[in-house]
Amino acid sequence: MLPFTLQQLRILKAIATKKNFTRAASSLYISQPSLSKQIKILEENLDTVLINRERNNISLTESGKVFLQYSERILILCEESCRALVDLKKGDRGNLKVGASQTIGTYLMPRILALFAQNYPQIDLKVQVNSTRTIATSIIKREIDVAIVGGEMSKKLKKRLTIQPFVYDELSLIISKSHPFAIKKVIKKEDLYCLDFITLHSTSTIKKFIDNILIQNKIQTHTLKTILQLNSIEGIKTAVSLDWVRLFLHLQLKKEIKIETN
């Protein structure tokens, strides 16, 4: 058990500031006898004299001055700890572990995190980028707090998560400006079977998602001619600048390619 209370520290600080028992008691909204009693108890517990008591002069002893320095630090820390708890409750302070799937982590998450950091500078952010399955598993294990992912997820994982739609993306067919189809306003489904495609690797959740969309629109994905599979978006961005590449990409990546190839 500590030999002092926070109220006793406040009393000592008030006496040092006001240099008068009556004024110190008034500033703390307590009676002067109560203040005197608390100081006496504090000195007994510490086994030292903190205050020089003279008729017209109240001052701290050397022990009192040393103890006051630590008392003020303790009181400041107490106030800061209370403010920290309030900030944490309001969402203005704390730690946040965020997850993202590969594509979102590369193209969308940096913008979101920059905006978040501007509005909540006291929040310590930690970001993990991995496959959708790995990120979902990390949430279940409570290794991360929240995540933004794209692509398909197993029903088993979905049952253990709370999932909310974040943004709806657009699926686009990207071809070279020099390709004959580039001047077409509309490309028919039948035209797709005449093209050579580059895609993400078959294990990619985004690739699986795109295939499902194509199948839902009665496009036979197994008959589309895939000439190259890559496991990174950066590789696709490089390859898309070549005339022989045709691929399906989502809206964010389409914007990136437009900027870099113009």
Buried (B, 14 or more C-beta within 10 A) or exposed (E): EEEBEEBBBBBBBBBBEBEBBEBBBBBBEBEBEEBBEBBEBBBEBBEBEBBEEEEEEBEBBEBBEEBBEEBBEBBEEEEEEEEBEEBBEEEBBBEBBBBBBBBBBBBBBEEBBEEBEEEBEEBEEEBBBBBBBBBBBBBEEEEBBEBBBBBBBEEEBEEEEEEEEEEEBEBEBBBBEEBEBEEEEEBEEEEBEEBEBBBBEEEBBBBBBBBEEBEEEEBEBEEBEBEBBBEBBEBBBEBBEEEEBBBBBBEBBBEBBEEEEE
